Amino acid sequence: MTSPGLFVSFEGIDGSGKSTQARHLAKTLEAEGRPVLLTREPGGSPGAEEIRNLVLNGDPDRWSAETEILLFTAARRDHMERTIGPALAAGQVVICDRFADSTRVYQGLSRGDLRDKVDALHDLMIGREPDLTVLIDMDPVTGLSRALGRHGRDTRFEGFGLDLQERMRAGFLQLAASHPGRFRVVDGDGPVETVARAVRAVIGTALT
């Protein structure tokens, strides 16, 4: 699938700073005069936001990995139909805080050998990858400390602990190595402005 716009996703373990960097990039591109839509997953549309509340809050064992895959795919489908697709068709730069790679890692790799099911559902119901994925890499210990220090909502996955964070990081790096044409890996262990400059540099060629 192709479109006039550019689809950029941000990925990384909890506490990596990917959400901060997604917001920072959106402001930078807007200041450059580019049409930008900043969105997130799970969420980004009314229906997807309702599903977000179901899966990210409450007991960490509330849903099985298989059920989570179905819920996240449903949310992503609605998000694509109602938010991402129309923005890309209008020529906007869509910056999404998480996309399908998070499902591949969280549910497909870290909670069981379910990657094939994740990919099959994605191919059937979504059929689109980002044009560019920025992976903010972070030490799992540091990331978990940051995540737990937020004391906010949407903390369900942080509740799985350091072991999950370590497996997530390995899973993201594996995906990046498997798809070098789409992924750009940026070291997130530094001042926000320093990381932001690195992010802007790695996406520069995609915006020319």
N, C-alpha and C positions, 0 to 999 in steps of 0.2 A: 504494500500500500504506500502511495506517495501523496504528498499534499504540498501546497504553497508554503506552509509554515515550517517551523523547526521544533522538534519534540526533544527536550532535554530532561532526563531523569537524574535524580540524586539518590545514591544508595550509601549504606554504611551501617555499622552496628549502632545500637542505642548509645547516645552520648558522644558520637563522633563529631558532631557539629554540622551534619549535613543539612538540617533544617535551617540553621543560621546562614549557611553558605548559599542555600537556595534563595532565601530572602535577599541576601546581599547581591547575588547575581541579578535578580529581578530588578532591584533598584538601580544597579549599574546600567543595565541595558535600557531601562526606561529613561535614564538620564542621557543616554546616547540617542534617544529618539526612536527606539524600536518598540513596536507593539508587543506587549508581554502579558501573559496570563500565568500567575502563580497558583498552583493547586497542590493537592496532597492525596496520598493514599494510606490506608483506606479512607475514602471520603471524596470530596470534591464535587459532589452533586447531592441534592437532598436525600435521595434514596440511599446512596452510598454512605452518607453521614450516619444514617440510622443503623446501618450494618456495622459501621465503625464502633458505635457505642456497644453493640452486642459482643464484638470480638476482642476489644482492647481493655475492657474493664471486668472486674470480678475475679473469681477463682482461676488461677493458671490452668487448672485441669477441667475447666468448664466444658470445653469442646475437644473432641478428638481432632487429630491432625487432618483426617479426611473431611470432617465437617467444616473445618476452617478453610480448606481449599475451595470448597463449594461456596462458602460465604464470601470469601475474598474475590472469587471469580465473578460472582453476581454483582458485587460492589464495583468491580473494575468495568464490567460491561456497561453498567449504568453511567459510570464516570466517562467512559469513552463516548457513549451515545449523546450525552447531554452537555458535556463540558469540553473534553479534549478535542474530539472530532470537529465540532463547529469552530473552535478557535483555530485549529490548524487550517481548516478550509478557508478561514478569513485571513490567513497569512500571518498569524501571530506566532511569537516564540512562546511555546508552552514549557514551563518549568515545573516539573512534578516531583514533590518530595515523596520518594518511593514509587515503585511501579512493580511490574511482574517479577523482577529479580528478587525482591524481598520475599515474595511467596515461594519462589524456587529455593531460597536459602532457609527461611523459617520453617515452612511446612514440608518442603521437598527434600531437604538435606538434614536439618537439625532435629527434626522430630520423627524421623523414620525414613526409609528408602522409598519416598513417594515422588521423586523428581519426574518420573515418566508420566504420572497422573497429572501433575501440575502442568507439564508441557503439553500434554494431550488436550486438557481443558483450555489452555491458553490458545492453542492453534484453532480449536473448534469455535470458541466464543469471543476471542479478542482479535487475533490475527494481526497484531501490530506490535512492533518493538520500538523503543525510542530511537531517534536518529543518533543520539549521543547519550552515554551514561557516565556520570562523574561519580566515581567511588571515592569517598572520603575515608581514608584508611586511618585506623586508630588502634592503639594498644587496648586490648579488652579490659584490663584492670582499670585503666584511666577512664575508658568509656563508661563502664558500669558505675564507677564512682560519680561521674557527672550525671548519669541518668537517674540514679537514686537520689541525688541531691536536688532534683527538680521539685520533688514533693507535690506533683500535680496529678492530673488524671492520666488515663492512657498508659498505665504502668504495668499492665499485665505481663508483658514479655520480660521486663526487667526482673520480675519475680522468679524467673527460671534460673537466675544466677549466673556466675562467671563461666561455668561450663558451656552454657548455651552461647554466651558472648564469644568464647574462643572458637566454637564450631561455626558460628556465623561468620566471623572474620575469615576463617579458612575457606568457607563456602563462597563468600564474595570474591576473594582473591582467585579462587579456582574459576569462577565465572569470567572474571576479567581476563585471565590467561587464555580462556577458551574463545573469547570474542574480542580480540585486540582491536579490531576495526571500530567497534562501538564504544568500548570502555576507555576512560582516562582515569588513572589512579593518582590521587593527590594526597600527600601526607597531611593529615589533619592536626598533627601535634605541633601547634605553633599559634602565634597571635592571629586573631580573626582576620585582620587586614592582610597579613602575609599569606594566609591560606586563600583569601579571596583573590588576591593578585595571581596566585598560581592557577586557580580555577578559571579566571578570565583568560589567562594565557592559553590553557589547554583547549578551550572551546573556540579560540580565535579563528582558526581556519574554517570551522563549520559555519561561521557567520559572515564570511566574505562573499 
